[in-house]
Amino acid sequence: MDTSTTVSIELPEPLGGYVRERVTRGEYASAEDYLRELVRRDRELHAARHIRELVDDGLASGVATPLSEVEIEGIRQRIASSHR
């Protein structure tokens, strides 16, 4: 089930005017649509930053060492047992 949360915000006139202008030009159907799009973009930006941090951490952790067949088999067994 899709649920919604209502958020009421007050913008200073320069920002409110900018939002109204974007809506008036037909770029967005409403101020609500504009703000929803901003939140979506912010969420995507946050996720991309997190991925970059994970990649940086991985690169900083040093040279990777290959897993042995015994280690790979142990991983497979743990995965198989967790899906039962």
N, C-alpha and C positions, 0 to 999 in steps of 0.2 A: 504494500500500500504506500502510495506517495503522500508524504505529509509536507506541510509548509510551515514556515515560521514567519510571523509578521515582525518587521523591524521598522520602527519609525525614526527617521533622522531629520535633523535640521541642518541645512547648509547655509553658509554665509552667501549673500546675494551674488557675488562673482561666480561662485561654484554652481549655485542654483540656476543662474542665467546661462551658464555654459551647458548644463544638462538640458535645459529647455531648448536651447539653440540646436543641440544634436537631435532632439526629438522633432523640432519644427522642420529641420532639413530632411526629415524622413530617414535618418540613419538608424533610428530606434523607434519602436511603436509607442513607447512610453518611458517615463523616467525609471519605472520599475525594471523594464527590460534593460535599460542602460546599466543600472546598478547591478543587476544579475550578471550581465556580461563582465563587468569589472571584477566581481567576486570570482567568476569562473576563471578569468585570466590570472588573477592573483593566485588561485589554487594551483593552476598549471605551472606558474612561475615558481611557486614554493616547492612543488614536486621536482621540477627540473633542478633547482638548487640542491635539493636533498640528494638527487642522483649524482650530481657533480661532486658533492662532498664524499659520497661513498666511493666514487671512482678515485678521487684524490687520496682517500684513506688507503684504498687498495694499492695504488701506485707507490705510496709512501711506505708501505709495509715491507717492501723489499722484493727480491727476486722470488718468483713462485718456484716451488719444488714439486715435481710430479708425484702423484699418489701411486703407491704400489698396488698390485692386483689385490693383495690382502685387504688394504684399506678401502679400495673400491667395493669389494665384496661386502665388507662390514657396513658400508654406507647403504648399499642395496638392501641388505637384510634389515637395517633399522627402518628404512623407508617402507619396505614390504610389511613389517610388523606394525607400523603405525597406521597402515591403511586397512587393517583387518577389523 
